[in-house]
Amino acid sequence: MAPSADVVRKTVDAYVEAVAHGTVDDILALYAEGATVEDPVGTEVRVTEESIREFYAVLEPLEQSAELLTCKIASNSAAFHFRLVSKFGENTFEVSPIDVMEFDDDGRITSMRAYWAPEDLVQTSGN
Amino acid sequence: MAPSADVVRKTVDAYVEAVAHGTVDDILALYAEGATVEDPVGTEVRVTEESIREFYAVLEPLEQSAELLTCKIASNSAAFHFRLVSKFGENTFEVSPIDVMEFDDDGRITSMRAYWAPEDLVQTSGN
C-alpha cells in the first residue's frame, strides 16, 4: 500500500529542511535501507549507504537555506521543485532542482533522482 | 548519446503547446515508437499507441491554454512543471502537474510520467 499523501509530504518537508540545516544523519534517517540516489540524473546511481553519506557530507558544513516551491504527490511518489541557497565563503550559489522520490509504506525514501543541469547552478552574490 | 538540452527543450515546448492547442496527431508526433505514458503516476502504464491516443483524445476538443513554469533537463531526461487551463462549457479547471520525460537520441519522448493528485485539479471559474 502506498503511504498517504500527508506522510509523503512530511518526508519531503523534512528532507528540504535537513538538506539545508541538518546533518548527514538527519538526511539519512529519511531514507529507507537499500535506497538509491541519482543526482543529477544521468550520473552514476549511488546504491550504498556509504556513497549516499559521501554525497550529502559535502553539504553539511555549508551555511544554507532552502525553500519548497512546488510539491506534487502521486501514489508512492513525489516530484518537487525546491530552491537551495548555499554560501561558500563570501560567495552565494543557488540551484533549484526538481527532485523525484519514491517512498516505502512508512514514508521513507527508497529512491531519489534529481533533475538539474550544471548551468542551473548560478552565483547570486560574491566575487 | 543523449540528445542536447536544446533538442529536449524544443520537444518539451512543443509538447506543452500541443497539449493545449494541438491535435492528438500533433502530440503523438512527439513520441517515439514504443513509448509509454503513466498519467498520473500510480495508474496503469499505457504501452500501446492506441491507448496513448485514447488518453490525449479527451483533451483535443477542449478550449485550453498552457504555460511552462519550470523545466529542468538532465542527460536524456526532463522534469517540468506546467499549468494547463481547460474549459468545459462554462467551467474552467486548472491543473499544474510535474511531468518527467525520457527522450531518444532524436529528442522524441520515450516515456512520460505525470505527478499530480486529483486534489491538484481545481475549478477556477464557473458554477
gemmi code that builds the backbone of each chain (N, CA, C; Angstrom):
import gemmi

chains = {
    "A": [
        ("MET", (0.841, -1.212, 0.000), (0.000, 0.000, 0.000), (0.873, 1.258, 0.000)),
        ("ALA", (0.484, 2.236, -0.781), (1.241, 3.493, -0.821), (1.023, 4.267, 0.484)),
        ("PRO", (2.039, 4.990, 0.940), (1.849, 5.845, 2.112), (0.863, 6.969, 1.764)),
        ("SER", (0.218, 7.550, 2.769), (-0.714, 8.651, 2.500), (0.057, 9.874, 2.015)),
        ("ALA", (-0.654, 10.758, 1.311), (-0.030, 11.989, 0.804), (0.538, 12.816, 1.960)),
        ("ASP", (-0.136, 12.795, 3.119), (0.353, 13.561, 4.273), (1.709, 13.045, 4.741)),
        ("VAL", (1.846, 11.727, 4.751), (3.100, 11.116, 5.198), (4.216, 11.450, 4.197)),
        ("VAL", (3.905, 11.364, 2.905), (4.901, 11.689, 1.871), (5.312, 13.154, 2.001)),
        ("ARG", (4.330, 14.020, 2.166), (4.622, 15.450, 2.246), (5.495, 15.775, 3.462)),
        ("LYS", (5.243, 15.072, 4.557), (6.036, 15.280, 5.770), (7.502, 14.911, 5.515)),
        ("THR", (7.729, 13.825, 4.792), (9.106, 13.430, 4.478), (9.757, 14.461, 3.550)),
        ("VAL", (9.017, 14.938, 2.556), (9.573, 15.938, 1.625), (9.946, 17.211, 2.395)),
        ("ASP", (9.044, 17.671, 3.257), (9.336, 18.871, 4.061), (10.584, 18.647, 4.925)),
        ("ALA", (10.656, 17.471, 5.557), (11.794, 17.167, 6.435), (13.080, 17.074, 5.616)),
        ("TYR", (12.980, 16.558, 4.401), (14.161, 16.432, 3.543), (14.716, 17.805, 3.161)),
        ("VAL", (13.839, 18.694, 2.726), (14.271, 20.038, 2.308), (14.908, 20.763, 3.502)),
        ("GLU", (14.294, 20.627, 4.664), (14.834, 21.224, 5.894), (16.199, 20.616, 6.253)),
        ("ALA", (16.301, 19.291, 6.153), (17.541, 18.608, 6.540), (18.673, 18.903, 5.555)),
        ("VAL", (18.348, 19.010, 4.275), (19.391, 19.332, 3.290), (19.974, 20.710, 3.597)),
        ("ALA", (19.115, 21.642, 3.995), (19.587, 23.000, 4.280), (20.294, 23.089, 5.632)),
        ("HIS", (19.670, 22.532, 6.667), (20.129, 22.823, 8.031), (20.544, 21.599, 8.829)),
        ("GLY", (20.303, 20.411, 8.325), (20.538, 19.211, 9.121), (21.916, 18.616, 8.922)),
        ("THR", (22.147, 17.528, 9.630), (23.384, 16.764, 9.486), (23.155, 15.653, 8.457)),
        ("VAL", (24.234, 14.991, 8.093), (24.105, 13.837, 7.200), (23.202, 12.786, 7.850)),
        ("ASP", (23.334, 12.609, 9.159), (22.481, 11.630, 9.856), (21.000, 12.013, 9.763)),
        ("ASP", (20.712, 13.308, 9.891), (19.304, 13.757, 9.757), (18.751, 13.367, 8.386)),
        ("ILE", (19.563, 13.566, 7.354), (19.113, 13.256, 5.990), (18.969, 11.740, 5.818)),
        ("LEU", (19.977, 11.003, 6.263), (19.956, 9.548, 6.082), (18.794, 8.897, 6.818)),
        ("ALA", (18.364, 9.516, 7.925), (17.242, 8.964, 8.697), (15.948, 8.978, 7.883)),
        ("LEU", (15.899, 9.790, 6.834), (14.704, 9.866, 5.989), (14.709, 8.800, 4.887)),
        ("TYR", (15.853, 8.177, 4.686), (15.998, 7.156, 3.652), (15.735, 5.758, 4.204)),
        ("ALA", (15.140, 4.916, 3.392), (14.981, 3.500, 3.719), (16.300, 2.782, 3.455)),
        ("GLU", (16.454, 1.629, 4.081), (17.618, 0.796, 3.803), (17.567, 0.364, 2.335)),
        ("GLY", (18.709, 0.380, 1.686), (18.753, -0.059, 0.287), (18.339, 0.998, -0.719)),
        ("ALA", (18.178, 2.226, -0.241), (17.741, 3.307, -1.125), (18.823, 3.662, -2.151)),
        ("THR", (18.391, 4.320, -3.222), (19.316, 4.748, -4.274), (19.178, 6.250, -4.514)),
        ("VAL", (20.294, 6.867, -4.910), (20.333, 8.316, -5.171), (21.022, 8.556, -6.507)),
        ("GLU", (20.351, 9.296, -7.388), (20.938, 9.661, -8.687), (20.816, 11.186, -8.822)),
        ("ASP", (21.916, 11.896, -8.590), (21.857, 13.359, -8.515), (23.120, 13.955, -9.113)),
        ("PRO", (23.042, 14.602, -10.293), (21.842, 14.708, -11.126), (21.593, 13.430, -11.935)),
        ("VAL", (20.371, 13.318, -12.463), (20.008, 12.204, -13.342), (21.024, 12.107, -14.484)),
        ("GLY", (21.475, 10.897, -14.738), (22.460, 10.677, -15.797), (23.844, 10.372, -15.232)),
        ("THR", (24.042, 10.681, -13.932), (25.298, 10.329, -13.284), (25.129, 8.962, -12.616)),
        ("GLU", (26.233, 8.421, -12.086), (26.172, 7.075, -11.516), (25.209, 7.026, -10.325)),
        ("VAL", (24.407, 5.984, -10.280), (23.450, 5.824, -9.189), (24.191, 5.357, -7.944)),
        ("ARG", (23.971, 6.067, -6.843), (24.586, 5.673, -5.561), (23.686, 4.615, -4.921)),
        ("VAL", (24.263, 3.450, -4.641), (23.456, 2.325, -4.157), (23.870, 1.863, -2.759)),
        ("THR", (24.928, 2.460, -2.220), (25.343, 2.071, -0.859), (25.137, 3.251, 0.076)),
        ("GLU", (24.926, 2.933, 1.377), (24.761, 3.996, 2.360), (26.023, 4.861, 2.395)),
        ("GLU", (27.173, 4.226, 2.277), (28.443, 4.955, 2.317), (28.501, 6.017, 1.206)),
        ("SER", (28.088, 5.629, 0.001), (28.185, 6.583, -1.120), (27.132, 7.684, -1.005)),
        ("ILE", (25.999, 7.359, -0.378), (24.960, 8.393, -0.170), (25.422, 9.367, 0.924)),
        ("ARG", (26.042, 8.838, 1.971), (26.599, 9.693, 3.024), (27.650, 10.653, 2.450)),
        ("GLU", (28.494, 10.107, 1.595), (29.564, 10.891, 0.970), (28.959, 12.054, 0.165)),
        ("PHE", (27.861, 11.760, -0.527), (27.184, 12.772, -1.348), (26.677, 13.931, -0.484)),
        ("TYR", (26.000, 13.620, 0.623), (25.419, 14.679, 1.458), (26.442, 15.349, 2.377)),
        ("ALA", (27.570, 14.655, 2.642), (28.590, 15.209, 3.543), (29.117, 16.552, 3.029)),
        ("VAL", (29.103, 16.724, 1.708), (29.585, 17.964, 1.094), (28.735, 19.154, 1.547)),
        ("LEU", (27.437, 18.900, 1.753), (26.508, 19.988, 2.088), (26.547, 20.351, 3.575)),
        ("GLU", (26.872, 19.379, 4.418), (26.713, 19.563, 5.876), (27.374, 20.823, 6.423)),
        ("PRO", (28.641, 21.117, 6.081), (29.288, 22.283, 6.709), (28.839, 23.632, 6.146)),
        ("LEU", (28.065, 23.652, 5.075), (27.718, 24.921, 4.416), (26.591, 25.652, 5.136)),
        ("GLU", (26.644, 26.982, 5.044), (25.528, 27.797, 5.533), (24.503, 27.832, 4.391)),
        ("GLN", (23.319, 27.300, 4.641), (22.356, 27.133, 3.546), (20.948, 27.546, 3.961)),
        ("SER", (20.146, 27.829, 2.964), (18.707, 27.952, 3.182), (18.005, 27.250, 2.034)),
        ("ALA", (16.793, 26.782, 2.304), (16.062, 26.058, 1.270), (14.585, 26.383, 1.368)),
        ("GLU", (13.937, 26.308, 0.235), (12.503, 26.605, 0.194), (11.834, 25.642, -0.787)),
        ("LEU", (10.769, 25.006, -0.326), (9.994, 24.126, -1.199), (9.066, 24.999, -2.044)),
        ("LEU", (9.192, 24.896, -3.370), (8.419, 25.770, -4.258), (7.134, 25.085, -4.743)),
        ("THR", (7.224, 23.825, -5.073), (6.069, 23.052, -5.555), (6.275, 21.601, -5.167)),
        ("CYS", (5.201, 20.945, -4.785), (5.305, 19.517, -4.491), (4.068, 18.809, -5.018)),
        ("LYS", (4.278, 17.840, -5.910), (3.174, 17.060, -6.465), (3.340, 15.612, -6.039)),
        ("ILE", (2.293, 15.076, -5.460), (2.345, 13.724, -4.922), (1.406, 12.827, -5.721)),
        ("ALA", (1.907, 11.662, -6.120), (1.092, 10.690, -6.853), (1.479, 9.307, -6.375)),
        ("SER", (0.500, 8.615, -5.800), (0.742, 7.255, -5.313), (1.910, 7.262, -4.320)),
        ("ASN", (2.882, 6.384, -4.504), (4.021, 6.315, -3.576), (5.189, 7.185, -4.029)),
        ("SER", (4.885, 8.225, -4.814), (5.937, 9.053, -5.409), (5.651, 10.531, -5.217)),
        ("ALA", (6.710, 11.316, -5.263), (6.548, 12.772, -5.253), (7.554, 13.387, -6.208)),
        ("ALA", (7.148, 14.476, -6.848), (8.059, 15.307, -7.636), (7.959, 16.693, -7.028)),
        ("PHE", (9.099, 17.274, -6.703), (9.037, 18.597, -6.072), (10.177, 19.485, -6.548)),
        ("HIS", (9.853, 20.769, -6.608), (10.773, 21.806, -7.066), (11.162, 22.597, -5.830)),
        ("PHE", (12.456, 22.697, -5.577), (12.876, 23.470, -4.403), (14.118, 24.278, -4.728)),
        ("ARG", (14.292, 25.329, -3.952), (15.439, 26.220, -4.131), (16.408, 26.013, -2.978)),
        ("LEU", (17.673, 25.826, -3.308), (18.709, 25.657, -2.291), (19.747, 26.757, -2.490)),
        ("VAL", (19.949, 27.560, -1.452), (20.923, 28.650, -1.494), (22.080, 28.277, -0.572)),
        ("SER", (23.290, 28.274, -1.111), (24.468, 27.821, -0.352), (25.544, 28.889, -0.359)),
        ("LYS", (26.138, 29.120, 0.825), (27.253, 30.068, 0.922), (28.570, 29.316, 0.957)),
        ("PHE", (29.469, 29.671, 0.052), (30.839, 29.167, 0.087), (31.702, 30.387, 0.375)),
        ("GLY", (32.105, 30.590, 1.612), (32.852, 31.789, 1.957), (32.003, 33.015, 1.652)),
        ("GLU", (32.528, 33.904, 0.815), (31.793, 35.144, 0.504), (30.858, 34.991, -0.692)),
        ("ASN", (30.854, 33.813, -1.285), (30.048, 33.609, -2.494), (28.765, 32.835, -2.197)),
        ("THR", (27.694, 33.256, -2.846), (26.411, 32.590, -2.670), (25.985, 31.963, -3.997)),
        ("PHE", (25.613, 30.701, -3.922), (25.160, 29.981, -5.107), (23.740, 29.481, -4.886)),
        ("GLU", (23.020, 29.396, -5.989), (21.626, 28.977, -5.894), (21.349, 27.916, -6.953)),
        ("VAL", (20.606, 26.900, -6.570), (20.164, 25.896, -7.540), (18.745, 25.468, -7.171)),
        ("SER", (17.910, 25.270, -8.153), (16.505, 24.917, -7.899), (16.134, 23.679, -8.700)),
        ("PRO", (16.541, 22.511, -8.214), (16.253, 21.283, -8.958), (14.796, 20.840, -8.816)),
        ("ILE", (14.410, 19.918, -9.667), (13.194, 19.136, -9.432), (13.656, 17.744, -9.026)),
        ("ASP", (13.288, 17.333, -7.814), (13.624, 16.002, -7.325), (12.412, 15.092, -7.452)),
        ("VAL", (12.659, 13.848, -7.792), (11.608, 12.833, -7.832), (11.986, 11.738, -6.847)),
        ("MET", (11.063, 11.432, -5.944), (11.326, 10.404, -4.935), (10.245, 9.341, -4.950)),
        ("GLU", (10.657, 8.129, -4.570), (9.699, 7.068, -4.273), (9.830, 6.736, -2.793)),
        ("PHE", (8.737, 6.262, -2.210), (8.682, 6.056, -0.764), (8.176, 4.656, -0.431)),
        ("ASP", (8.633, 4.131, 0.722), (8.063, 2.866, 1.185), (6.776, 3.155, 1.969)),
        ("ASP", (6.180, 2.098, 2.480), (4.880, 2.243, 3.155), (4.944, 3.168, 4.354)),
        ("ASP", (6.137, 3.322, 4.938), (6.288, 4.180, 6.113), (6.713, 5.599, 5.750)),
        ("GLY", (6.771, 5.886, 4.449), (7.123, 7.243, 4.027), (8.621, 7.499, 3.995)),
        ("ARG", (9.428, 6.432, 4.080), (10.881, 6.623, 3.933), (11.239, 6.576, 2.455)),
        ("ILE", (12.259, 7.337, 2.095), (12.665, 7.465, 0.695), (13.367, 6.185, 0.239)),
        ("THR", (12.883, 5.610, -0.854), (13.549, 4.422, -1.414), (14.379, 4.785, -2.649)),
        ("SER", (14.019, 5.887, -3.314), (14.864, 6.361, -4.414), (14.703, 7.859, -4.584)),
        ("MET", (15.791, 8.486, -4.958), (15.782, 9.919, -5.242), (16.510, 10.138, -6.562)),
        ("ARG", (15.879, 10.915, -7.433), (16.518, 11.299, -8.696), (16.348, 12.814, -8.819)),
        ("ALA", (17.443, 13.523, -9.050), (17.382, 14.988, -9.114), (17.616, 15.459, -10.547)),
        ("TYR", (16.689, 16.274, -11.019), (16.767, 16.815, -12.381), (17.269, 18.255, -12.327)),
        ("TRP", (18.480, 18.469, -12.805), (19.061, 19.802, -12.937), (20.317, 19.645, -13.781)),
        ("ALA", (20.773, 20.736, -14.326), (21.971, 20.735, -15.151), (22.976, 21.697, -14.527)),
        ("PRO", (24.278, 21.515, -14.808), (25.289, 22.419, -14.229), (24.946, 23.896, -14.433)),
        ("GLU", (24.339, 24.240, -15.576), (24.026, 25.659, -15.834), (22.870, 26.171, -14.975)),
        ("ASP", (22.179, 25.269, -14.268), (21.132, 25.714, -13.344), (21.714, 26.206, -12.020)),
        ("LEU", (22.987, 25.926, -11.782), (23.663, 26.392, -10.563), (24.206, 27.788, -10.848)),
        ("VAL", (23.619, 28.790, -10.213), (24.013, 30.171, -10.523), (24.566, 30.869, -9.290)),
        ("GLN", (25.543, 31.713, -9.534), (26.112, 32.506, -8.445), (25.260, 33.754, -8.295)),
        ("THR", (24.765, 34.003, -7.080), (23.843, 35.127, -6.895), (24.478, 36.283, -6.129)),
        ("SER", (25.632, 36.036, -5.467), (26.379, 37.141, -4.867), (27.813, 36.694, -4.635)),
        ("GLY", (28.697, 37.659, -4.366), (30.109, 37.339, -4.149), (30.954, 37.853, -5.295)),
        ("ASN", (32.183, 37.331, -5.393), (33.135, 37.835, -6.389), (33.113, 36.997, -7.662)),
    ],
    "B": [
        ("MET", (23.969, 8.144, -27.165), (24.239, 9.535, -26.764), (22.935, 10.264, -26.450)),
        ("ALA", (22.971, 11.031, -25.383), (21.773, 11.792, -25.004), (21.568, 12.939, -25.990)),
        ("PRO", (20.319, 13.282, -26.267), (20.072, 14.460, -27.115), (20.546, 15.720, -26.382)),
        ("SER", (20.844, 16.786, -27.118), (21.277, 18.025, -26.470), (20.118, 18.634, -25.685)),
        ("ALA", (20.469, 19.473, -24.699), (19.440, 20.135, -23.889), (18.512, 20.979, -24.771)),
        ("ASP", (19.069, 21.573, -25.834), (18.243, 22.384, -26.734), (17.172, 21.541, -27.424)),
        ("VAL", (17.579, 20.354, -27.847), (16.641, 19.456, -28.533), (15.549, 19.001, -27.562)),
        ("VAL", (15.945, 18.651, -26.329), (14.973, 18.231, -25.312), (14.005, 19.370, -25.013)),
        ("ARG", (14.551, 20.566, -24.843), (13.704, 21.715, -24.510), (12.695, 22.012, -25.624)),
        ("LYS", (13.149, 21.834, -26.854), (12.255, 22.065, -28.004), (11.071, 21.087, -27.978)),
        ("THR", (11.353, 19.836, -27.624), (10.260, 18.850, -27.535), (9.315, 19.199, -26.384)),
        ("VAL", (9.882, 19.615, -25.247), (9.032, 19.976, -24.102), (8.128, 21.162, -24.466)),
        ("ASP", (8.718, 22.182, -25.095), (7.916, 23.347, -25.514), (6.812, 22.919, -26.482)),
        ("ALA", (7.176, 22.070, -27.448), (6.198, 21.621, -28.444), (5.104, 20.778, -27.789)),
        ("TYR", (5.475, 20.014, -26.772), (4.506, 19.169, -26.067), (3.473, 20.026, -25.336)),
        ("VAL", (3.960, 21.008, -24.582), (3.051, 21.866, -23.813), (2.097, 22.602, -24.767)),
        ("GLU", (2.646, 23.070, -25.883), (1.835, 23.746, -26.899), (0.801, 22.780, -27.514)),
        ("ALA", (1.246, 21.575, -27.825), (0.357, 20.605, -28.487), (-0.734, 20.112, -27.539)),
        ("VAL", (-0.400, 19.938, -26.257), (-1.421, 19.510, -25.295), (-2.520, 20.570, -25.203)),
        ("ALA", (-2.130, 21.839, -25.249), (-3.121, 22.918, -25.126), (-3.890, 23.128, -26.439)),
        ("HIS", (-3.164, 23.192, -27.553), (-3.793, 23.672, -28.795), (-3.733, 22.692, -29.963)),
        ("GLY", (-3.002, 21.596, -29.806), (-2.790, 20.708, -30.949), (-3.807, 19.590, -31.036)),
        ("THR", (-3.613, 18.766, -32.045), (-4.436, 17.576, -32.220), (-3.714, 16.394, -31.566)),
        ("VAL", (-4.418, 15.280, -31.480), (-3.781, 14.058, -30.972), (-2.583, 13.707, -31.851)),
        ("ASP", (-2.713, 13.891, -33.159), (-1.588, 13.603, -34.066), (-0.378, 14.490, -33.772)),
        ("ASP", (-0.638, 15.763, -33.464), (0.477, 16.671, -33.112), (1.231, 16.138, -31.894)),
        ("ILE", (0.464, 15.678, -30.914), (1.091, 15.169, -29.685), (1.839, 13.868, -29.972)),
        ("LEU", (1.173, 12.959, -30.685), (1.792, 11.650, -30.945), (3.068, 11.773, -31.770)),
        ("ALA", (3.149, 12.814, -32.606), (4.346, 13.014, -33.436), (5.582, 13.295, -32.572)),
        ("LEU", (5.360, 13.704, -31.312), (6.484, 13.993, -30.415), (6.970, 12.742, -29.683)),
        ("TYR", (6.183, 11.687, -29.768), (6.521, 10.430, -29.096), (7.278, 9.484, -30.030)),
        ("ALA", (8.226, 8.752, -29.462), (8.913, 7.685, -30.194), (8.007, 6.455, -30.247)),
        ("GLU", (8.285, 5.587, -31.199), (7.567, 4.315, -31.272), (7.870, 3.515, -30.002)),
        ("GLY", (6.863, 2.877, -29.436), (7.084, 2.056, -28.242), (7.108, 2.841, -26.946)),
        ("ALA", (6.745, 4.127, -27.023), (6.762, 4.976, -25.824), (5.697, 4.535, -24.816)),
        ("THR", (5.908, 4.951, -23.570), (4.961, 4.631, -22.503), (4.500, 5.917, -21.808)),
        ("VAL", (3.257, 5.882, -21.318), (2.663, 7.044, -20.638), (2.015, 6.573, -19.342)),
        ("GLU", (2.379, 7.215, -18.231), (1.781, 6.912, -16.919), (1.305, 8.234, -16.327)),
        ("ASP", (0.004, 8.479, -16.411), (-0.531, 9.788, -16.028), (-1.878, 9.612, -15.357)),
        ("PRO", (-1.993, 9.854, -14.018), (-0.881, 10.171, -13.125), (-0.086, 8.930, -12.734)),
        ("VAL", (1.096, 9.161, -12.174), (1.930, 8.077, -11.664), (1.110, 7.242, -10.683)),
        ("GLY", (1.206, 5.932, -10.820), (0.450, 5.030, -9.951), (-0.716, 4.390, -10.674)),
        ("THR", (-1.101, 4.974, -11.830), (-2.157, 4.365, -12.641), (-1.492, 3.453, -13.675)),
        ("GLU", (-2.324, 2.697, -14.414), (-1.770, 1.721, -15.361), (-0.951, 2.436, -16.440)),
        ("VAL", (0.208, 1.865, -16.736), (1.079, 2.440, -17.760), (0.506, 2.121, -19.138)),
        ("ARG", (0.338, 3.148, -19.955), (-0.144, 2.947, -21.332), (1.051, 2.588, -22.210)),
        ("VAL", (0.975, 1.427, -22.854), (2.129, 0.927, -23.601), (1.843, 0.778, -25.100)),
        ("THR", (0.603, 1.029, -25.508), (0.292, 0.936, -26.945), (-0.058, 2.328, -27.467)),
        ("GLU", (0.193, 2.535, -28.769), (-0.149, 3.823, -29.377), (-1.645, 4.091, -29.239)),
        ("GLU", (-2.438, 3.024, -29.379), (-3.894, 3.173, -29.278), (-4.298, 3.731, -27.915)),
        ("SER", (-3.705, 3.199, -26.858), (-4.093, 3.644, -25.514), (-3.567, 5.055, -25.229)),
        ("ILE", (-2.443, 5.415, -25.843), (-1.923, 6.779, -25.665), (-2.803, 7.765, -26.444)),
        ("ARG", (-3.216, 7.372, -27.644), (-4.142, 8.214, -28.422), (-5.442, 8.452, -27.653)),
        ("GLU", (-5.949, 7.385, -27.052), (-7.196, 7.456, -26.293), (-7.064, 8.459, -25.146)),
        ("PHE", (-5.895, 8.448, -24.492), (-5.631, 9.337, -23.364), (-5.686, 10.802, -23.802)),
        ("TYR", (-5.010, 11.130, -24.912), (-4.950, 12.526, -25.358), (-6.214, 12.969, -26.093)),
        ("ALA", (-6.979, 12.003, -26.612), (-8.192, 12.354, -27.371), (-9.177, 13.145, -26.514)),
        ("VAL", (-9.151, 12.898, -25.206), (-10.055, 13.594, -24.280), (-9.782, 15.103, -24.300)),
        ("LEU", (-8.513, 15.471, -24.473), (-8.119, 16.889, -24.407), (-8.388, 17.637, -25.717)),
        ("GLU", (-8.354, 16.916, -26.844), (-8.369, 17.573, -28.159), (-9.522, 18.569, -28.355)),
        ("PRO", (-10.758, 18.207, -27.998), (-11.851, 19.146, -28.281), (-11.953, 20.324, -27.320)),
        ("LEU", (-11.175, 20.333, -26.246), (-11.325, 21.372, -25.216), (-10.621, 22.674, -25.597)),
        ("GLU", (-11.210, 23.778, -25.125), (-10.541, 25.076, -25.257), (-9.550, 25.167, -24.098)),
        ("GLN", (-8.273, 25.248, -24.424), (-7.264, 25.165, -23.370), (-6.162, 26.204, -23.553)),
        ("SER", (-5.471, 26.469, -22.458), (-4.221, 27.215, -22.548), (-3.219, 26.535, -21.616)),
        ("ALA", (-1.951, 26.695, -21.935), (-0.924, 26.044, -21.123), (0.285, 26.944, -21.036)),
        ("GLU", (0.998, 26.798, -19.921), (2.186, 27.610, -19.701), (3.246, 26.745, -19.028)),
        ("LEU", (4.444, 26.765, -19.594), (5.556, 26.044, -18.972), (6.109, 26.914, -17.845)),
        ("LEU", (6.134, 26.379, -16.616), (6.546, 27.168, -15.459), (8.023, 26.947, -15.115)),
        ("THR", (8.468, 25.712, -15.194), (9.863, 25.364, -14.891), (10.230, 24.149, -15.706)),
        ("CYS", (11.442, 24.109, -16.203), (11.906, 22.923, -16.926), (13.354, 22.645, -16.551)),
        ("LYS", (13.602, 21.459, -16.019), (14.961, 21.056, -15.647), (15.354, 19.868, -16.509)),
        ("ILE", (16.497, 19.995, -17.154), (16.949, 18.959, -18.082), (18.211, 18.314, -17.529)),
        ("ALA", (18.243, 16.986, -17.530), (19.423, 16.245, -17.068), (19.594, 15.042, -17.977)),
        ("SER", (20.723, 15.003, -18.671), (21.022, 13.881, -19.557), (19.879, 13.720, -20.580)),
        ("ASN", (19.352, 12.523, -20.724), (18.275, 12.293, -21.705), (16.890, 12.448, -21.081)),
        ("SER", (16.803, 13.229, -20.003), (15.548, 13.342, -19.263), (15.207, 14.800, -18.975)),
        ("ALA", (13.932, 15.040, -18.749), (13.493, 16.370, -18.317), (12.394, 16.214, -17.282)),
        ("ALA", (12.376, 17.122, -16.323), (11.264, 17.241, -15.381), (10.764, 18.661, -15.531)),
        ("PHE", (9.467, 18.808, -15.737), (8.952, 20.169, -15.942), (7.588, 20.348, -15.296)),
        ("HIS", (7.383, 21.560, -14.826), (6.156, 21.957, -14.134), (5.404, 22.862, -15.099)),
        ("PHE", (4.160, 22.513, -15.391), (3.391, 23.369, -16.304), (1.951, 23.479, -15.844)),
        ("ARG", (1.331, 24.557, -16.265), (-0.066, 24.812, -15.898), (-0.944, 24.586, -17.124)),
        ("LEU", (-2.007, 23.818, -16.947), (-2.955, 23.573, -18.033), (-4.332, 24.055, -17.581)),
        ("VAL", (-4.887, 24.974, -18.332), (-6.213, 25.516, -18.019), (-7.181, 25.014, -19.092)),
        ("SER", (-8.266, 24.372, -18.659), (-9.199, 23.736, -19.596), (-10.618, 24.233, -19.344)),
        ("LYS", (-11.323, 24.558, -20.429), (-12.727, 24.957, -20.306), (-13.632, 23.795, -20.659)),
        ("PHE", (-14.545, 23.473, -19.746), (-15.605, 22.509, -20.018), (-16.895, 23.307, -19.976)),
        ("GLY", (-17.413, 23.707, -21.127), (-18.606, 24.546, -21.135), (-18.307, 25.854, -20.424)),
        ("GLU", (-19.086, 26.151, -19.380), (-18.891, 27.428, -18.665), (-17.891, 27.312, -17.520)),
        ("ASN", (-17.392, 26.112, -17.313), (-16.495, 25.885, -16.177), (-15.034, 25.821, -16.614)),
        ("THR", (-14.171, 26.398, -15.793), (-12.742, 26.387, -16.077), (-12.012, 25.624, -14.977)),
        ("PHE", (-11.168, 24.699, -15.393), (-10.394, 23.889, -14.452), (-8.907, 24.093, -14.719)),
        ("GLU", (-8.144, 23.990, -13.672), (-6.712, 24.198, -13.789), (-5.971, 23.073, -13.076)),
        ("VAL", (-4.907, 22.598, -13.694), (-4.039, 21.616, -13.047), (-2.599, 21.930, -13.442)),
        ("SER", (-1.689, 21.784, -12.505), (-0.277, 22.115, -12.769), (0.612, 20.949, -12.355)),
        ("PRO", (0.673, 19.927, -13.201), (1.470, 18.752, -12.851), (2.968, 18.988, -13.041)),
        ("ILE", (3.753, 18.088, -12.467), (5.160, 17.961, -12.848), (5.263, 16.695, -13.690)),
        ("ASP", (5.699, 16.859, -14.936), (5.884, 15.717, -15.830), (7.366, 15.375, -15.913)),
        ("VAL", (7.640, 14.100, -15.971), (9.013, 13.629, -16.179), (9.045, 12.827, -17.469)),
        ("MET", (9.940, 13.204, -18.352), (10.043, 12.520, -19.648), (11.462, 12.029, -19.875)),
        ("GLU", (11.549, 10.932, -20.632), (12.827, 10.471, -21.174), (12.739, 10.577, -22.694)),
        ("PHE", (13.900, 10.771, -23.311), (13.934, 11.048, -24.754), (14.934, 10.138, -25.453)),
        ("ASP", (14.647, 9.855, -26.733), (15.637, 9.127, -27.516), (16.651, 10.123, -28.102)),
        ("ASP", (17.591, 9.613, -28.856), (18.685, 10.447, -29.370), (18.177, 11.593, -30.249)),
        ("ASP", (16.987, 11.423, -30.835), (16.434, 12.465, -31.704), (15.496, 13.412, -30.961)),
        ("GLY", (15.411, 13.255, -29.644), (14.572, 14.157, -28.858), (13.106, 13.768, -28.844)),
        ("ARG", (12.797, 12.536, -29.305), (11.409, 12.085, -29.203), (11.187, 11.447, -27.834)),
        ("ILE", (9.968, 11.613, -27.325), (9.638, 11.140, -25.976), (9.536, 9.612, -25.969)),
        ("THR", (10.281, 8.970, -25.071), (10.172, 7.514, -24.939), (9.354, 7.123, -23.709)),
        ("SER", (9.286, 8.022, -22.726), (8.393, 7.761, -21.596), (7.963, 9.072, -20.968)),
        ("MET", (6.744, 9.065, -20.481), (6.193, 10.231, -19.782), (5.520, 9.729, -18.518)),
        ("ARG", (5.840, 10.386, -17.404), (5.179, 10.082, -16.130), (4.741, 11.419, -15.539)),
        ("ALA", (3.469, 11.527, -15.184), (2.938, 12.802, -14.678), (2.631, 12.687, -13.192)),
        ("TYR", (3.192, 13.627, -12.427), (2.995, 13.658, -10.971), (1.957, 14.715, -10.627)),
        ("TRP", (0.809, 14.269, -10.185), (-0.249, 15.150, -9.701), (-1.294, 14.262, -9.021)),
        ("ALA", (-2.094, 14.861, -8.190), (-3.145, 14.136, -7.477), (-4.488, 14.752, -7.840)),
        ("PRO", (-5.577, 13.996, -7.710), (-6.895, 14.547, -8.056), (-7.160, 15.904, -7.389)),
        ("GLU", (-6.676, 16.102, -6.166), (-6.947, 17.380, -5.469), (-6.155, 18.548, -6.065)),
        ("ASP", (-5.201, 18.243, -6.953), (-4.479, 19.327, -7.640), (-5.297, 19.923, -8.789)),
        ("LEU", (-6.370, 19.230, -9.182), (-7.247, 19.735, -10.248), (-8.280, 20.649, -9.601)),
        ("VAL", (-8.174, 21.947, -9.859), (-9.062, 22.894, -9.180), (-9.928, 23.649, -10.184)),
        ("GLN", (-11.150, 23.919, -9.762), (-12.056, 24.704, -10.599), (-11.781, 26.172, -10.320)),
        ("THR", (-11.493, 26.950, -11.347), (-11.117, 28.352, -11.122), (-12.215, 29.324, -11.542)),
        ("SER", (-13.205, 28.838, -12.310), (-14.374, 29.689, -12.589), (-15.515, 28.800, -13.039)),
        ("GLY", (-16.721, 29.368, -13.077), (-17.901, 28.600, -13.483), (-18.798, 28.369, -12.290)),
        ("ASN", (-19.720, 27.385, -12.438), (-20.717, 27.150, -11.398), (-20.288, 26.051, -10.419)),
    ],
}
model = gemmi.Model(1)
for chain_id, residues in chains.items():
    chain = gemmi.Chain(chain_id)
    for i, (resn, *xyz) in enumerate(residues, 1):
        res = gemmi.Residue()
        res.name, res.seqid = resn, gemmi.SeqId(i, " ")
        for name, pos in zip(("N", "CA", "C"), xyz):
            atom = gemmi.Atom()
            atom.name, atom.element = name, gemmi.Element(name[0])
            atom.pos, atom.b_iso = gemmi.Position(*pos), 0.0
            res.add_atom(atom)
        chain.add_residue(res)
    model.add_chain(chain)
structure = gemmi.Structure()
structure.add_model(model)
structure.setup_entities()
